[in-house]
């Protein structure tokens, strides 16, 4: 996977994480924000959007 594709997946994951965090914060308060950040980070890493070395 080239760096451009990796960065695109990372960007999509971050946007989804921000949107999910705002929505969870509105409906569930601080515990929702914590869970949304955890889920968003996990989804970003599983999608291969991490900025680490090439696999």
Gaussian input, Z-matrix of N, CA and C with variables (Angstrom, degrees):
# hf/3-21g

backbone

0 1
 N
 C     1     B1
 C     2     B2     1     A1
 N     3     B3     2     A2     1     D1
 C     4     B4     3     A3     2     D2
 C     5     B5     4     A4     3     D3
 N     6     B6     5     A5     4     D4
 C     7     B7     6     A6     5     D5
 C     8     B8     7     A7     6     D6
 N     9     B9     8     A8     7     D7
 C    10    B10     9     A9     8     D8
 C    11    B11    10    A10     9     D9
 N    12    B12    11    A11    10    D10
 C    13    B13    12    A12    11    D11
 C    14    B14    13    A13    12    D12
 N    15    B15    14    A14    13    D13
 C    16    B16    15    A15    14    D14
 C    17    B17    16    A16    15    D15
 N    18    B18    17    A17    16    D16
 C    19    B19    18    A18    17    D17
 C    20    B20    19    A19    18    D18
 N    21    B21    20    A20    19    D19
 C    22    B22    21    A21    20    D20
 C    23    B23    22    A22    21    D21
 N    24    B24    23    A23    22    D22
 C    25    B25    24    A24    23    D23
 C    26    B26    25    A25    24    D24
 N    27    B27    26    A26    25    D25
 C    28    B28    27    A27    26    D26
 C    29    B29    28    A28    27    D27
 N    30    B30    29    A29    28    D28
 C    31    B31    30    A30    29    D29
 C    32    B32    31    A31    30    D30
 N    33    B33    32    A32    31    D31
 C    34    B34    33    A33    32    D32
 C    35    B35    34    A34    33    D33
 N    36    B36    35    A35    34    D34
 C    37    B37    36    A36    35    D35
 C    38    B38    37    A37    36    D36
 N    39    B39    38    A38    37    D37
 C    40    B40    39    A39    38    D38
 C    41    B41    40    A40    39    D39
 N    42    B42    41    A41    40    D40
 C    43    B43    42    A42    41    D41
 C    44    B44    43    A43    42    D42
 N    45    B45    44    A44    43    D43
 C    46    B46    45    A45    44    D44
 C    47    B47    46    A46    45    D45
 N    48    B48    47    A47    46    D46
 C    49    B49    48    A48    47    D47
 C    50    B50    49    A49    48    D48
 N    51    B51    50    A50    49    D49
 C    52    B52    51    A51    50    D50
 C    53    B53    52    A52    51    D51
 N    54    B54    53    A53    52    D52
 C    55    B55    54    A54    53    D53
 C    56    B56    55    A55    54    D54
 N    57    B57    56    A56    55    D55
 C    58    B58    57    A57    56    D56
 C    59    B59    58    A58    57    D57
 N    60    B60    59    A59    58    D58
 C    61    B61    60    A60    59    D59
 C    62    B62    61    A61    60    D60
 N    63    B63    62    A62    61    D61
 C    64    B64    63    A63    62    D62
 C    65    B65    64    A64    63    D63
 N    66    B66    65    A65    64    D64
 C    67    B67    66    A66    65    D65
 C    68    B68    67    A67    66    D66
 N    69    B69    68    A68    67    D67
 C    70    B70    69    A69    68    D68
 C    71    B71    70    A70    69    D69
 N    72    B72    71    A71    70    D70
 C    73    B73    72    A72    71    D71
 C    74    B74    73    A73    72    D72
 N    75    B75    74    A74    73    D73
 C    76    B76    75    A75    74    D74
 C    77    B77    76    A76    75    D75
 N    78    B78    77    A77    76    D76
 C    79    B79    78    A78    77    D77
 C    80    B80    79    A79    78    D78
 N    81    B81    80    A80    79    D79
 C    82    B82    81    A81    80    D80
 C    83    B83    82    A82    81    D81
 N    84    B84    83    A83    82    D82
 C    85    B85    84    A84    83    D83
 C    86    B86    85    A85    84    D84
 N    87    B87    86    A86    85    D85
 C    88    B88    87    A87    86    D86
 C    89    B89    88    A88    87    D87
 N    90    B90    89    A89    88    D88
 C    91    B91    90    A90    89    D89
 C    92    B92    91    A91    90    D90
 N    93    B93    92    A92    91    D91
 C    94    B94    93    A93    92    D92
 C    95    B95    94    A94    93    D93
 N    96    B96    95    A95    94    D94
 C    97    B97    96    A96    95    D95
 C    98    B98    97    A97    96    D96
 N    99    B99    98    A98    97    D97
 C   100   B100    99    A99    98    D98
 C   101   B101   100   A100    99    D99
 N   102   B102   101   A101   100   D100
 C   103   B103   102   A102   101   D101
 C   104   B104   103   A103   102   D102
 N   105   B105   104   A104   103   D103
 C   106   B106   105   A105   104   D104
 C   107   B107   106   A106   105   D105
 N   108   B108   107   A107   106   D106
 C   109   B109   108   A108   107   D107
 C   110   B110   109   A109   108   D108
 N   111   B111   110   A110   109   D109
 C   112   B112   111   A111   110   D110
 C   113   B113   112   A112   111   D111
 N   114   B114   113   A113   112   D112
 C   115   B115   114   A114   113   D113
 C   116   B116   115   A115   114   D114
 N   117   B117   116   A116   115   D115
 C   118   B118   117   A117   116   D116
 C   119   B119   118   A118   117   D117
 N   120   B120   119   A119   118   D118
 C   121   B121   120   A120   119   D119
 C   122   B122   121   A121   120   D120
 N   123   B123   122   A122   121   D121
 C   124   B124   123   A123   122   D122
 C   125   B125   124   A124   123   D123
 N   126   B126   125   A125   124   D124
 C   127   B127   126   A126   125   D125
 C   128   B128   127   A127   126   D126
 N   129   B129   128   A128   127   D127
 C   130   B130   129   A129   128   D128
 C   131   B131   130   A130   129   D129
 N   132   B132   131   A131   130   D130
 C   133   B133   132   A132   131   D131
 C   134   B134   133   A133   132   D132
 N   135   B135   134   A134   133   D133
 C   136   B136   135   A135   134   D134
 C   137   B137   136   A136   135   D135
 N   138   B138   137   A137   136   D136
 C   139   B139   138   A138   137   D137
 C   140   B140   139   A139   138   D138
 N   141   B141   140   A140   139   D139
 C   142   B142   141   A141   140   D140
 C   143   B143   142   A142   141   D141
 N   144   B144   143   A143   142   D142
 C   145   B145   144   A144   143   D143
 C   146   B146   145   A145   144   D144
 N   147   B147   146   A146   145   D145
 C   148   B148   147   A147   146   D146
 C   149   B149   148   A148   147   D147
 N   150   B150   149   A149   148   D148
 C   151   B151   150   A150   149   D149
 C   152   B152   151   A151   150   D150
 N   153   B153   152   A152   151   D151
 C   154   B154   153   A153   152   D152
 C   155   B155   154   A154   153   D153
 N   156   B156   155   A155   154   D154
 C   157   B157   156   A156   155   D155
 C   158   B158   157   A157   156   D156
 N   159   B159   158   A158   157   D157
 C   160   B160   159   A159   158   D158
 C   161   B161   160   A160   159   D159
 N   162   B162   161   A161   160   D160
 C   163   B163   162   A162   161   D161
 C   164   B164   163   A163   162   D162

   B1=1.4539
   B2=1.5351
   B3=1.3086
   B4=1.4557
   B5=1.5275
   B6=1.3015
   B7=1.4678
   B8=1.5286
   B9=1.3231
   B10=1.4659
   B11=1.5280
   B12=1.3122
   B13=1.4669
   B14=1.5237
   B15=1.3241
   B16=1.4673
   B17=1.5294
   B18=1.3331
   B19=1.4565
   B20=1.5275
   B21=1.3354
   B22=1.4658
   B23=1.5253
   B24=1.3267
   B25=1.4723
   B26=1.5192
   B27=1.3163
   B28=1.4621
   B29=1.5305
   B30=1.3280
   B31=1.4707
   B32=1.5330
   B33=1.3281
   B34=1.4670
   B35=1.5247
   B36=1.3132
   B37=1.4642
   B38=1.5195
   B39=1.3208
   B40=1.4653
   B41=1.5285
   B42=1.3210
   B43=1.4649
   B44=1.5283
   B45=1.3178
   B46=1.4660
   B47=1.5234
   B48=1.3301
   B49=1.4619
   B50=1.5251
   B51=1.3201
   B52=1.4660
   B53=1.5173
   B54=1.3329
   B55=1.4680
   B56=1.5291
   B57=1.3193
   B58=1.4643
   B59=1.5263
   B60=1.3231
   B61=1.4588
   B62=1.5150
   B63=1.3274
   B64=1.4684
   B65=1.5212
   B66=1.3125
   B67=1.4772
   B68=1.5193
   B69=1.3268
   B70=1.4635
   B71=1.5186
   B72=1.3196
   B73=1.4554
   B74=1.5137
   B75=1.3150
   B76=1.4658
   B77=1.5245
   B78=1.3270
   B79=1.4577
   B80=1.5294
   B81=1.3360
   B82=1.4574
   B83=1.5211
   B84=1.3178
   B85=1.4564
   B86=1.5206
   B87=1.3145
   B88=1.4697
   B89=1.5312
   B90=1.3154
   B91=1.4655
   B92=1.5232
   B93=1.3211
   B94=1.4624
   B95=1.5132
   B96=1.3322
   B97=1.4644
   B98=1.5212
   B99=1.3197
   B100=1.4665
   B101=1.5228
   B102=1.3128
   B103=1.4606
   B104=1.5276
   B105=1.3278
   B106=1.4674
   B107=1.5223
   B108=1.3274
   B109=1.4603
   B110=1.5204
   B111=1.3183
   B112=1.4607
   B113=1.5226
   B114=1.3159
   B115=1.4615
   B116=1.5345
   B117=1.3234
   B118=1.4608
   B119=1.5127
   B120=1.3199
   B121=1.4651
   B122=1.5218
   B123=1.3179
   B124=1.4624
   B125=1.5204
   B126=1.3196
   B127=1.4666
   B128=1.5203
   B129=1.3250
   B130=1.4636
   B131=1.5319
   B132=1.3011
   B133=1.4643
   B134=1.5266
   B135=1.3339
   B136=1.4578
   B137=1.5184
   B138=1.3332
   B139=1.4652
   B140=1.5172
   B141=1.3216
   B142=1.4548
   B143=1.5028
   B144=1.3104
   B145=1.4580
   B146=1.4950
   B147=1.3176
   B148=1.4495
   B149=1.5169
   B150=1.3088
   B151=1.4418
   B152=1.5301
   B153=1.3319
   B154=1.4518
   B155=1.5102
   B156=1.3275
   B157=1.4525
   B158=1.5194
   B159=1.3290
   B160=1.4687
   B161=1.5225
   B162=1.3541
   B163=1.4578
   B164=1.5100
   A1=107.12
   A2=116.04
   A3=118.80
   A4=111.19
   A5=115.51
   A6=120.89
   A7=112.33
   A8=117.64
   A9=120.73
   A10=110.63
   A11=117.22
   A12=121.40
   A13=110.52
   A14=116.61
   A15=120.58
   A16=110.46
   A17=116.46
   A18=120.24
   A19=111.02
   A20=117.94
   A21=121.27
   A22=110.34
   A23=117.68
   A24=120.71
   A25=111.18
   A26=116.22
   A27=120.49
   A28=110.46
   A29=116.88
   A30=121.27
   A31=111.20
   A32=117.04
   A33=119.91
   A34=111.04
   A35=116.43
   A36=120.34
   A37=112.08
   A38=117.24
   A39=120.48
   A40=111.48
   A41=117.00
   A42=120.02
   A43=110.07
   A44=117.19
   A45=120.44
   A46=110.66
   A47=117.30
   A48=121.08
   A49=111.03
   A50=117.65
   A51=120.99
   A52=111.22
   A53=116.51
   A54=119.96
   A55=110.49
   A56=116.79
   A57=121.41
   A58=111.13
   A59=117.12
   A60=121.35
   A61=111.69
   A62=116.99
   A63=120.42
   A64=110.56
   A65=116.54
   A66=120.04
   A67=110.68
   A68=117.61
   A69=120.83
   A70=111.40
   A71=117.43
   A72=121.06
   A73=112.33
   A74=116.06
   A75=120.52
   A76=110.68
   A77=116.55
   A78=120.06
   A79=114.81
   A80=118.13
   A81=119.77
   A82=115.14
   A83=118.54
   A84=120.78
   A85=112.23
   A86=115.93
   A87=120.59
   A88=113.30
   A89=118.54
   A90=119.73
   A91=110.04
   A92=117.17
   A93=121.11
   A94=111.87
   A95=116.66
   A96=120.82
   A97=110.06
   A98=116.83
   A99=120.81
   A100=111.31
   A101=117.04
   A102=120.68
   A103=111.54
   A104=117.11
   A105=120.37
   A106=111.27
   A107=117.62
   A108=120.36
   A109=111.21
   A110=116.90
   A111=121.13
   A112=111.03
   A113=116.97
   A114=121.33
   A115=110.52
   A116=116.74
   A117=120.31
   A118=112.69
   A119=117.31
   A120=120.75
   A121=110.44
   A122=116.45
   A123=119.84
   A124=112.41
   A125=116.71
   A126=120.27
   A127=111.25
   A128=116.95
   A129=120.64
   A130=110.54
   A131=117.10
   A132=120.35
   A133=111.86
   A134=117.10
   A135=119.69
   A136=112.58
   A137=117.07
   A138=120.75
   A139=111.63
   A140=117.08
   A141=120.19
   A142=112.95
   A143=116.72
   A144=120.57
   A145=114.99
   A146=117.81
   A147=119.66
   A148=111.49
   A149=117.73
   A150=120.95
   A151=112.72
   A152=117.02
   A153=121.17
   A154=112.52
   A155=115.71
   A156=121.54
   A157=112.58
   A158=114.78
   A159=119.77
   A160=110.10
   A161=115.12
   A162=118.59
   A163=111.24
   D1=128.20
   D2=-179.23
   D3=-79.66
   D4=169.15
   D5=-175.27
   D6=-66.37
   D7=-33.30
   D8=179.63
   D9=-64.58
   D10=-44.89
   D11=178.68
   D12=-66.47
   D13=-39.65
   D14=179.10
   D15=-63.53
   D16=-43.36
   D17=179.33
   D18=-66.08
   D19=-38.14
   D20=178.82
   D21=-62.64
   D22=-43.70
   D23=177.95
   D24=-65.25
   D25=-38.70
   D26=177.04
   D27=-62.37
   D28=-44.06
   D29=-179.90
   D30=-64.27
   D31=-43.92
   D32=177.63
   D33=-61.80
   D34=-41.73
   D35=178.54
   D36=-63.81
   D37=-39.57
   D38=179.63
   D39=-68.05
   D40=-41.73
   D41=177.91
   D42=-62.76
   D43=-44.96
   D44=178.33
   D45=-62.42
   D46=-38.95
   D47=179.26
   D48=-64.10
   D49=-43.54
   D50=179.91
   D51=-63.73
   D52=-45.40
   D53=179.61
   D54=-63.20
   D55=-45.85
   D56=179.62
   D57=-62.07
   D58=-39.48
   D59=-179.50
   D60=-65.64
   D61=-42.88
   D62=179.07
   D63=-63.80
   D64=-45.40
   D65=-179.58
   D66=-64.82
   D67=-44.04
   D68=179.16
   D69=-64.95
   D70=-36.56
   D71=177.99
   D72=-64.52
   D73=-38.59
   D74=179.12
   D75=-66.08
   D76=-44.71
   D77=-173.86
   D78=-87.94
   D79=-32.81
   D80=-172.12
   D81=-121.10
   D82=-3.19
   D83=178.71
   D84=77.57
   D85=-153.42
   D86=-171.84
   D87=-67.07
   D88=-32.63
   D89=178.42
   D90=-67.88
   D91=-33.98
   D92=176.64
   D93=-66.72
   D94=-37.27
   D95=178.14
   D96=-64.47
   D97=-45.04
   D98=179.34
   D99=-60.76
   D100=-46.45
   D101=179.88
   D102=-65.90
   D103=-39.97
   D104=179.91
   D105=-64.86
   D106=-40.44
   D107=177.51
   D108=-64.42
   D109=-39.67
   D110=179.00
   D111=-65.08
   D112=-47.55
   D113=-179.89
   D114=-64.76
   D115=-43.00
   D116=-179.47
   D117=-63.68
   D118=-42.65
   D119=178.31
   D120=-65.02
   D121=-43.27
   D122=178.44
   D123=-62.19
   D124=-42.62
   D125=179.01
   D126=-64.93
   D127=-39.71
   D128=178.76
   D129=-63.15
   D130=-43.97
   D131=-179.48
   D132=-69.14
   D133=-38.95
   D134=178.48
   D135=-67.69
   D136=-29.46
   D137=178.65
   D138=-76.38
   D139=-5.25
   D140=179.58
   D141=86.20
   D142=21.83
   D143=-176.81
   D144=-93.78
   D145=8.26
   D146=178.22
   D147=-66.13
   D148=155.77
   D149=-177.66
   D150=-95.85
   D151=16.72
   D152=-179.70
   D153=-75.68
   D154=-164.37
   D155=-178.17
   D156=-67.10
   D157=166.67
   D158=-179.87
   D159=-72.70
   D160=145.59
   D161=178.76
   D162=-104.76

